[in-house]
Structure formats: structure tokens, C-alpha cells
């Protein structure tokens, strides 16, 4: 019996491996980010430790600032993948983030509060690397959990 692995299955696996690399950070640093992300990557809606960036960013170093903002903000970061859907060169991942807000995020100083936040991200792959990223997260829910938005 021959098992055929499609490009879509390979890209879904790469997306999961990337999530594991983010989750497995060392003091906020993601090891081998360049294995998963192309040098000329475009991030269409990045955020960072200091705030939300209102325009797309290009290049792996800008992507690193974005990608490492989560493990820096949540040293005990957990990313639980709920769904992975692939079509051609794109992979959508629905996930739930959990962790303790022990580092700055979006310009907000650490609160020490445990949070959970859902999100959806879409990656476009080329030859096994992320070349574009779009993402949405429940930031309002996060702000509510850390006491920045009233009931």
C-alpha cells in the first residue's frame, strides 16, 4: 500500500511544527525561525510587545519581533491547535493561546494574570516556508481578562 502525502498535508504539518517552535521558545527566543519563515516574508497584520502595527511588515527580522512577542509576554505559553485546514498553498490554523501575562504585550505592562485567547491565522507557504501571514485574535477578551476593559 502506497501512502501519498499531498502538498497541503505537508504544509499543515509545517504550520503545526512552527506552532511547536513558538511554544518551545527559550526565554522568548524562537530557535530556527528561519527554518519555518522565508527571508522576505510579509506579515499583513503584525503586533508586538509595544503595540499593534497598522501596516504590513516585510522581512524575517520584523516577523521575529512579531513572533517572539507572544512567548516574551507569556513565558509559560501554550498554543492548542483546534483546527488546521489547507487549500493549495494556504493553511488556516484556529488555536487557543493560554499563559500568564508576565511580559509586555501591545504596550501593556505585565499583569501576572492567567489568560486564554482564541485566534485564527492563515499562512501562505512556498517551498515549505511561510511567505505571508494574516491573523486575527480575541484581543478584546485578552484586555478584559487582564482588567483593561470593564465588565
N, C-alpha and C positions, 0 to 999 in steps of 0.2 A: 504494500500500500504506500503510495507516494503522497506526502503532505505538501501542499503548495502554500507558501506564505506570500500574501499579497503585499504590495507597497503600503496599502492602508493599514494592514496589521503591523507591519514594521514601524510605521510612523506612530501608531497608537502605543506600541511598546516603548519607543523613544520618548514620547511625552511622559509616560509613567516613569521611565528612568530619570528624566530631568526632574520630575517632582521629588523623587527619592534623593537626588543630589542636593536639591534645595533643603529638604527636610534633614538630610545628613550633614549639614553645614558644620564647620568648626569655627566657633566664635563669630558667626555671621558670614564667614567666607565660604563660597561655594567652590569646591575643588573641581578642576577640569571643566569649568564653564564653557570653554572653547570647544570641547568635545560635542556639546549639545547645541551651541549657538554660533551662527555664522558671523564672521568678522564684520560684515556690512549689514547686520540685522536692522530691521525697522520695528520700533515699538510704538504703536499707534496711540496708546493712552497710558503712559507710564505714571507711576507715583514714586515717591522716595521717602526717605526719613524726614526730609524738610518740608515736603508738601506735595501737592498734585501738580504735575507738569501739564500745561494746557496745550501743548503741541507735541507732535510725534518727535521721537529722538532716533538718531541713527548711530550705529556702531556698537561694538561689543562692550566698550567701557561704559557708555551710557546705559546699556542693558544691564551691566553688572551693578551699577548704582541702584537700579530698579529691583533687580532680582534679589540682591542682598539686603534690601530694606526690610523684608519680612523676617528672615532669620535674625537680623540685628534687633528688630523690635520684639520678637518672640523667641528668646533663646531655646525654649522648650517646644518649638514649633512642631505641629502635627498637621499633615495635609492628607486628608482622607478623600480619595477619589471616589466619586459616586457614579459617574458615567464617563465613558470615552467613546466618541463617535467620530469616525473618519469618512471622508469623501475626497477622493483624488489626493491632493497634496495637503489637505487641511485636517486638523484634528481638533475637536472640541472636547474640553475636559470640564466637567462640573465637579466641584470639590467643596469640602468643608475644612476650613482652617481652624485650628484651636491652639491656644497657648496663653502664656502670661505676658502681659504688656509690660516688659521690663526694659524696653529701649524706645527711643523716639520713633514716631511714625506720623507722617503727614504734618510734621511740625508740632506734634503734641508730645509733651514730655511723658516719660513712663508713669504709669499709674499703679503698677503691681497687680492689676485686676486680671482675672482669667476671662478670656473671651472666646467666642466661636463666631465665625463669619463665613457665609457661603459666597461662592464666586463661580464665574464661568470664564474660561479663557479659550481663545481659538489661536492655534499656531498654524502657520504655513511652513511646510518643510521643503527643502531642496537638498537632495543627496544626503538625507539623514540628519540635517541640521535645521534648527529653527531660523527662518529668514524674515518672518513677520509675526507680530503678536498683537492681538486685540483682547482686552479683558474688562470684565465688569465684576464688582464685588459689592456686598451689602455694607457699604461704609457707614450709612446711617445707623444700622444695627450695631456696628462696632462703636460709634460715637455714643450711642445710648448706653451700651454696656460699661463704658469707662466713665460715664457720668457727665459727658459733654453736651448731651441733648436731654432735656427733661422728659418725664413720662407724658 
